[in-house]
Amino acid sequence: MSRILVTGSADGLGRAAAASLLSAGHDVVVHARNRERAAGLDALVTRGAHLVVGDFTDRDAVRRIAAELNDAKPLDAVIHNAGVWSGPAVMPVNIIAPYLLTALLRGPRRLVYLSSGSHFGGRPALAGVNWRGESAGSYADSKLFVTTLAAAVARLRPGVLSNAVDPGWVPTKMGGPNAPDDLELGRQTQEWLASSDEPQALTTGGYWYHRRRQQPHRAVHDEAFQDNLLRTLTEEVGTVL
């Protein structure tokens, strides 16, 4: 069994994945952005999940969570599930936080990043992006960036399985109650890549939709864009991947 961190696990896809992994016998670490939302995870904590709390719009909070986890039992996998749809938190939560956790956490050999079909509408342009969330960010751009991050990690860390998952437009708080996609298939793909020993799940650098590998935006596997993104993020946060 594996020790797996699921960020943004207070509700939606993250909670569903965390609950399922816990039922399968894995050692699960759940995450909420504040104590109020953490109270909603009491049922999973009672079942044995470990809890970390921190607002991903705050870089210091992300660093504190990473330090806390590095002082505990090593992680085998991280599901970077936390995300926001709109507003000033888009860039801090959707790309800065997963970048920092990827750079700072020691040990995980499987990394799963939450992408979206919206990433196809993202622009592979980094100039003028407000990484600190002082203004509203583009969701599509943030998902293109995090999908590219997943591909870059796969290229630069050959011992790590790094993949991005498009869960589809699923009926969560973000997706709305009338979203047409399958919530179960969305969370199952995350879990499968984080924990399965099936041959396909042991591949890296993929962009997945419902356990099928798809072709992402052409910029995702552009090594020059990957390197530019990593260089920009390193300069922004002062932490090298």
N, C-alpha and C positions, 0 to 999 in steps of 0.2 A: 504494500500500500504506500501511497505517496503523501507528502505534505504539500498542500496546494493553497496558495493565497488567491482569493477571488476579490478583486477590488469592486467597490460599488455594489455590495451584496445585500443592501438593506431591502431591496425590492426588485421586481422585474426579472430579467435574465440572470443577473448576478445571484439573486437569492435562490432562484430555481436551480441554478448550477451548483451552488454551495450545498443546498439541501440534498440534492441527488448524490453528489460526491460523498457527503457525510453518510448517507444511507448505504453507499457502496463500501464503506469501511475506511475511507481515506481520512487523513489528519488534515482538517480544513481550517484555514484562517480566514475569517470574515472581516469585512471592513465597512465602516460607516463614517460619514463626514463629521458627525457631531454626536454628543451623548443622547440627545433626543431621538435621533434616528437609530442609534445603537440599541435603544430599549426595545425596538422592534425585532432585534435579533436574539432576544433572550431565549426563545424556543430552541434555536440552533446552538447557542452557547450551553444550554442545559443538556443538550445531546452530545456535547463534547467539543464543539467548535471553539477555537481561540478567536479573540477579538482585538482588532486594532482600530483606533479612532483618529481621524485627522481630515481636515478640509483640504482637498487637492487644489484649491485655488491659492493656497498658502505654501510656497516652496519650502519654508522652514518646517511645516508640518509634514510634508512628504519626506524630507530628510530625517525627521525624527522617527517616522514610521520605519524607514529603511534601517536606521540604527537599531531600533527596537527589535526588528526581525533578524538582523544580523547577529544580535546577542542571544537569540533563541536557537532552537533546533533548526538546522538548515532546510530551506525550501527546496523541493524538487521541481515545482512548477508554479508559474504565475499566470492567472487569467486577468489580463488588463481590461476589465469590463466597464469600469466607471466611465461615464460620459454624460455630456449635456447637449441639448439640441440647439439652444440659442442663448444670446446674451454675452456679457463680458467674460463669463467663465469658460467659454468654448475652448480657447487655446490653452489656458492653464490646465484644465482638467483633461482634455482630449489628447494632448500631445506633450506638454511640458511634464506633467506628472508621470506618465508612462516612460518618458525618456529618462527622467531622474531615477525612477525605480530600477529601470534596466541598467543604468550606469552604476548604481550604488549597491544593489542587492547582490550578495555573494552566493553562488551555488546553484541557482535554478538551471536545470538543463532543458526545460521546456517553457517556452513563452508563447502565450496566445494573446493577440491584440484584437480588440473589437473594432472592426471596420464597418463599412456600410456601402450599399450600392450608390449612395450619394457621392462617394469618393470619385466616381467617374465625372462628376461635375466640378471637381476641384481644379484649381489652377496651380501648376508646378512653378510658382513664383514666390520667392521668399522676401523680396524687398517690400518694406512697409508693413509687414505683419506685426500686429501688436500682441506680442507674446505674453505680456503681463496682464492682459485683460482690462486695460484701461478704456477700451471701447468694445463693442460687440464684435465677435469673431465669426468667420465663415465656417459653418459646420462641414460643408463639402470639402473645403481646403484642409480642415483639421483631420478629416478622415483619409484624405489623400496622403497627408504627412505621416499619420500613424501607420498606414499600410506600407508606406515607403520605409519607415523605421523598421518594421517587421522584416522586410526583405533585406535591408542593410545589415541587420543583426545576423540573419541567416548567412549572409556572405562573409561577414567579418568574424563570426564566432562559429567555426565549423563543428565544434563539440556541442552546440546548442541547437535544439529544434525550435525554430521561430516561425510562426505562422500567423496570418490574419484571417479573421472570420467575419463574413457578412451574415448576420443572423436573419436577415430579411426584415420586412416591415411587420413587426410582431405586436400583439396587443398588450403593451406595457403602459406605464404612466407616460413614457415618452411617445410611444407609438400610437396611443389612443385605443379605445375599446373596439373600434371597428377595423383595426388593421387586419389585412387579409392573410398574412403569413402565419406559419405554424410555430408557436412559442416553444413547443417541445423540441422540434428539430433545431431551432436556433440555439437552445442551451445544450442540446446533446452534442453538437459539433464542437463547442468549446470544451466540454468535458472529455470527449473522445481524444482530441488533440493533446489535452493536458495529462491524460492518464492511460490511454489504451496502448497495448503492445501489438496491435494489428499493424502489418507492414505499411499501410498507407499513412497511418497516424505517426509513424516514425520517420516521416519525410520532413523536409524543411523548406522555407521560402515560398510557401503556398498561400494562395488567396482562396478561401473555401466558402462555399454556400451549401448548406444542408449535406455536409460530408462529401461534397464533390468539388474537386479543384477546378477553379475558373481562371480565366485570363483577366488580370486587373488592368487598370489604367496604364498606358504605355510608359508613363514616367516612373512607375513603381520600381521597375528593374533597370532603370537608367542609372548606371553607377556614378556618373557625374552628378546627377541630381541627388542621389543618396549621399554622396560625399559632401555636397554643398549643404544639404539639410543637417547632417551631423555636425559640420563645422559651425553652422549658424546656431544650432542648439547649444553646442559647447560654449560658444562665445556668450550666449544669452544667459546661461545658468552657471557658468564657471566650473562645470564638471565634465570631464572627458568620458566618453563611453568606453 
